[in-house]
């Protein structure tokens, strides 16, 4: 009996070591961006200080040039990037995702808190260092991406795929009108001794 209890305590301590500091989960999102001036927004939380990686993985498949922004919960800008120039493959939830030069890719050392991620098209960049400043294409008539001649890129597909690595929780949030097409949270998971389960979310 004591041996059984000791085994359970060891398993529990291992789980606590894995997830006690947060940064245990990876989240993978994909879908179709309807218009050239859509801004997709997501929030995530971290329970401690550590590195968080954001990257897209859809450019190489013939889709629009994506840009990722990272913001604090008060709307102030942490990082915004168009091209990551990080060619290779990165694992998320046991799957290797390819990314090219024009995909966004960056890692930030973040403290505990809630953060916002934005996904936009090139060159729908922020107008300032706060989300309330809006984006360059906000006042333009929406153009369906499948019929859009994207600056510097020409006609491209409307599919997007991006990833948030090493956070506690993540979820999509409300986006400005016009609404984007429905997107799918492909998966979020952490293996763990039967006490942790794979999380998936679908909107």
TAFEN-V957819 format. One record per backbone hydrogen bond with DSSP energy under -0.5 kcal/mol. NH is the residue of the N-H (numbers start at 1). CO is the residue of the C=O. If there is no record, write none. Layout:
NH_CO, NH_CO
This chain:
5_1, 6_2, 7_3, 8_4, 9_5, 10_6, 11_7, 12_8, 13_9, 14_10, 15_11, 16_12, 17_13, 18_14, 19_15, 20_16, 22_19, 25_167, 26_189, 27_164, 28_187, 29_162, 30_184, 31_160, 32_182, 33_158, 34_32, 36_143, 38_35, 40_119, 41_173, 42_117, 43_171, 44_115, 45_169, 46_113, 50_110, 52_108, 53_165, 54_106, 55_163, 56_104, 57_161, 61_58, 62_59, 63_58, 64_157, 66_64, 67_120, 68_81, 69_118, 70_79, 71_116, 72_76, 73_114, 75_72, 77_129, 78_70, 79_70, 81_68, 84_103, 85_101, 86_100, 87_85, 88_99, 90_97, 92_95, 95_92, 97_90, 97_95, 98_96, 99_88, 103_100, 106_54, 108_52, 110_50, 110_108, 113_46, 115_44, 116_71, 117_42, 118_69, 119_40, 120_67, 122_65, 124_121, 125_123, 127_134, 131_75, 133_130, 134_131, 136_125, 138_135, 140_137, 145_34, 147_144, 148_145, 150_148, 150_154, 153_150, 154_150, 156_145, 157_62, 160_31, 162_29, 163_55, 164_27, 165_53, 166_25, 167_25, 168_45, 169_45, 171_43, 173_41, 181_32, 184_30, 185_201, 186_28, 186_184, 187_28, 188_199, 189_26, 195_192, 196_192, 199_188, 203_183
